[in-house]
């Protein structure tokens, strides 16, 4: 498992270059800067936990979206591309296996679908990704993604749904405002680490205040 610091830095820099190239031109809220923020948050959270492989945490954070189902028409090919890239790094089989597991399981899969990670490194990256989905940045990203896939901002006649399967969640084409209820407001309660729960509190409260104001303006009460 051990690698010297020079090898670690080289692996991280190579992965940064790979991620930057992969997300070049993205305008869905899943651009390089989202990845960068998740990476930084993962370091912050990881430094508060014990017995963590921080190289795995950093590489998983940088690669967490490269094979995401929302962003790839051919997810299987995207996974193959990630495997090919990881094989170029001097990581060892255990680390490569852990990275692929995190990448494949980090995403939210529906309100009623269990998605808890089974290793600490994955929990940290999942928390960092979810923190970037809430708060002021999370609001901006929600509308950016909604616009990129043709979702309406809001329709009072379309009610939120708490999806019971990943397939139902994937097929949903609800409004962006419904997305707050179907996912974003659930994330604070799904944080894995103490530090993430601490950071999520203010972000969640900010979103709730924003949505309250949105509805008031929509209804002409402001």
Secondary structure per residue as TSV (DSSP state, phi and psi in degrees):
chain	resnum	aa	ss	phi	psi
A	1	X	-	360.0	-30.5
A	2	X	-	-70.8	138.6
A	3	X	-	-137.4	144.6
A	4	X	-	-73.4	166.6
A	5	X	H	-62.3	-34.7
A	6	X	H	-63.4	-44.0
A	7	X	H	-64.3	-40.0
A	8	X	H	-59.5	-48.5
A	9	X	H	-62.3	-40.5
A	10	X	H	-64.3	-41.6
A	11	X	H	-64.8	-41.7
A	12	X	H	-66.8	-43.8
A	13	X	H	-64.0	-40.6
A	14	X	H	-64.3	-38.8
A	15	X	H	-70.8	-35.5
A	16	X	H	-60.6	-45.5
A	17	X	H	-62.0	-41.8
A	18	X	H	-62.1	-46.3
A	19	X	H	-66.6	-42.7
A	20	X	H	-58.8	-45.2
A	21	X	H	-65.0	-38.9
A	22	X	H	-64.8	-39.3
A	23	X	T	-100.3	11.6
A	24	X	T	-60.1	127.6
A	25	X	T	85.1	-0.3
A	26	X	-	-68.7	138.4
A	27	X	-	-130.7	22.7
A	28	X	S	-97.6	3.6
A	29	X	S	92.4	2.7
A	30	X	-	-116.6	38.6
A	31	X	S	-80.8	-175.8
A	32	X	H	-58.4	-36.9
A	33	X	H	-70.1	-28.2
A	34	X	H	-62.8	-48.8
A	35	X	H	-58.6	-43.1
A	36	X	H	-60.6	-44.6
A	37	X	H	-65.0	-40.2
A	38	X	H	-63.2	-40.5
A	39	X	H	-60.7	-47.7
A	40	X	H	-64.3	-43.1
A	41	X	H	-64.3	-36.8
A	42	X	H	-62.4	-38.7
A	43	X	H	-66.1	-44.5
A	44	X	H	-60.1	-47.2
A	45	X	H	-68.8	-45.0
A	46	X	H	-59.4	-34.0
A	47	X	T	-70.5	-9.3
A	48	X	T	-99.8	-2.8
A	49	X	S	-107.6	160.6
A	50	X	S	-106.6	153.0
A	51	X	S	55.5	51.3
A	52	X	-	-111.9	139.2
A	53	X	-	-86.6	96.2
A	54	X	H	-70.5	-21.6
A	55	X	H	-67.9	-44.2
A	56	X	H	-61.2	-43.1
A	57	X	H	-57.9	-48.7
A	58	X	H	-67.5	-43.6
A	59	X	H	-67.8	-39.4
A	60	X	H	-64.8	-39.0
A	61	X	H	-62.3	-42.7
A	62	X	H	-70.2	-26.4
A	63	X	H	-106.4	2.8
A	64	X	T	-61.9	-26.1
A	65	X	T	-104.6	-2.8
A	66	X	T	-67.1	-22.5
A	67	X	T	-121.6	22.1
A	68	X	-	-63.4	137.8
A	69	X	T	-61.6	-29.7
A	70	X	T	-69.5	-23.1
A	71	X	T	-112.4	-1.1
A	72	X	-	-132.5	127.4
A	73	X	S	-70.9	-31.4
A	74	X	-	-123.4	86.8
A	75	X	H	-66.0	-37.3
A	76	X	H	-60.4	-41.7
A	77	X	H	-67.8	-36.9
A	78	X	H	-62.3	-40.0
A	79	X	H	-63.2	-42.8
A	80	X	H	-59.6	-39.7
A	81	X	H	-64.6	-38.9
A	82	X	H	-65.8	-44.3
A	83	X	H	-58.5	-44.4
A	84	X	H	-60.3	-42.7
A	85	X	H	-65.3	-45.6
A	86	X	H	-62.8	-33.0
A	87	X	H	-65.4	-19.0
A	88	X	T	-81.9	-16.6
A	89	X	S	-93.4	148.1
A	90	X	-	-87.7	77.6
A	91	X	-	-108.8	-33.1
A	92	X	-	93.0	152.5
A	93	X	H	-61.7	-40.5
A	94	X	H	-61.2	-44.5
A	95	X	H	-67.3	-42.6
A	96	X	H	-61.0	-42.4
A	97	X	H	-63.1	-42.8
A	98	X	H	-65.0	-41.5
A	99	X	H	-62.1	-45.7
A	100	X	H	-64.4	-37.2
A	101	X	H	-63.2	-44.3
A	102	X	H	-63.6	-48.1
A	103	X	H	-58.2	-39.5
A	104	X	H	-76.2	-16.8
A	105	X	H	-125.5	6.4
A	106	X	-	-75.2	-27.5
A	107	X	S	-75.5	150.3
A	108	X	-	-67.3	137.5
A	109	X	-	-124.0	8.2
A	110	X	-	132.9	150.5
A	111	X	T	-58.8	-36.0
A	112	X	T	-103.1	12.9
A	113	X	S	-106.2	128.5
A	114	X	-	-71.9	134.3
A	115	X	-	-145.9	29.3
A	116	X	-	-73.5	132.9
A	117	X	-	-68.4	154.6
A	118	X	S	-110.2	13.2
A	119	X	S	-142.4	152.8
A	120	X	H	-63.0	-39.8
A	121	X	H	-61.0	-43.4
A	122	X	H	-65.7	-37.8
A	123	X	H	-61.1	-40.5
A	124	X	H	-64.6	-47.4
A	125	X	H	-66.7	-39.6
A	126	X	H	-61.3	-43.2
A	127	X	H	-61.9	-44.8
A	128	X	H	-63.1	-42.3
A	129	X	H	-63.0	-41.0
A	130	X	H	-72.4	-33.0
A	131	X	H	-63.0	-36.0
A	132	X	T	-76.5	-7.8
A	133	X	T	-93.0	-4.6
A	134	X	S	-126.2	174.0
A	135	X	H	78.3	-163.2
A	136	X	H	-61.7	-44.8
A	137	X	H	-67.1	-39.3
A	138	X	H	-60.0	-39.2
A	139	X	H	-62.3	-47.8
A	140	X	H	-60.3	-42.9
A	141	X	H	-67.3	-36.3
A	142	X	H	-61.6	-44.5
A	143	X	H	-72.5	-34.1
A	144	X	H	-63.2	-46.0
A	145	X	H	-67.7	-42.8
A	146	X	H	-56.8	-44.6
A	147	X	H	-65.0	-35.7
A	148	X	H	-68.8	-23.6
A	149	X	T	-111.3	11.1
A	150	X	T	78.3	25.7
A	151	X	-	-81.8	143.3
A	152	X	-	-68.2	151.6
A	153	X	S	-66.5	-49.9
A	154	X	-	-160.7	142.8
A	155	X	-	-145.8	108.7
A	156	X	T	-57.3	-22.2
A	157	X	T	-79.1	-17.3
A	158	X	S	-98.1	113.0
A	159	X	-	-92.3	150.0
A	160	X	-	-62.5	151.2
A	161	X	-	-126.4	135.6
A	162	X	-	-93.3	93.8
A	163	X	-	-65.8	135.3
A	164	X	S	-95.5	-6.8
A	165	X	S	-143.3	155.9
A	166	X	H	-64.3	-37.6
A	167	X	H	-62.5	-42.8
A	168	X	H	-64.8	-39.1
A	169	X	H	-64.9	-42.9
A	170	X	H	-62.8	-37.1
A	171	X	H	-82.4	-11.5
A	172	X	-	-65.5	140.0
A	173	X	-	-129.7	51.1
A	174	X	-	-75.9	-177.7
A	175	X	-	-82.9	163.0
A	176	X	H	-65.6	-38.1
A	177	X	H	-62.7	-38.7
A	178	X	H	-62.3	-29.9
A	179	X	H	-60.5	-30.1
A	180	X	H	-59.8	-43.7
A	181	X	H	-78.3	-35.9
A	182	X	H	-78.2	-21.1
A	183	X	T	-141.6	-59.5
A	184	X	G	-60.3	-41.8
A	185	X	G	-72.8	-10.8
A	186	X	G	-88.2	-18.3
A	187	X	S	-70.4	-34.7
A	188	X	G	-56.5	-39.8
A	189	X	G	-78.5	-5.6
A	190	X	G	-110.2	10.4
A	191	X	-	-68.5	143.1
A	192	X	-	-92.7	-28.9
A	193	X	S	-114.0	156.8
A	194	X	H	-61.7	-44.4
A	195	X	H	-62.7	-41.7
A	196	X	H	-66.1	-39.4
A	197	X	H	-62.5	-37.9
A	198	X	H	-63.8	-45.9
A	199	X	H	-71.0	-31.9
A	200	X	H	-70.0	-27.7
A	201	X	H	-57.5	-52.6
A	202	X	H	-68.8	-36.3
A	203	X	H	-65.5	-41.1
A	204	X	H	-65.4	-43.1
A	205	X	H	-63.2	-39.0
A	206	X	H	-62.4	-44.6
A	207	X	H	-62.1	-41.2
A	208	X	H	-64.3	-39.8
A	209	X	H	-64.7	-40.5
A	210	X	H	-62.6	-46.1
A	211	X	H	-66.4	-36.5
A	212	X	H	-60.0	-45.5
A	213	X	H	-65.3	-40.2
A	214	X	H	-58.0	-47.8
A	215	X	H	-66.1	-38.7
A	216	X	H	-61.8	-43.0
A	217	X	H	-69.8	-38.6
A	218	X	H	-59.1	-39.9
A	219	X	T	-87.7	1.4
A	220	X	T	77.6	19.1
A	221	X	-	-92.5	2.3
A	222	X	-	-131.4	360.0
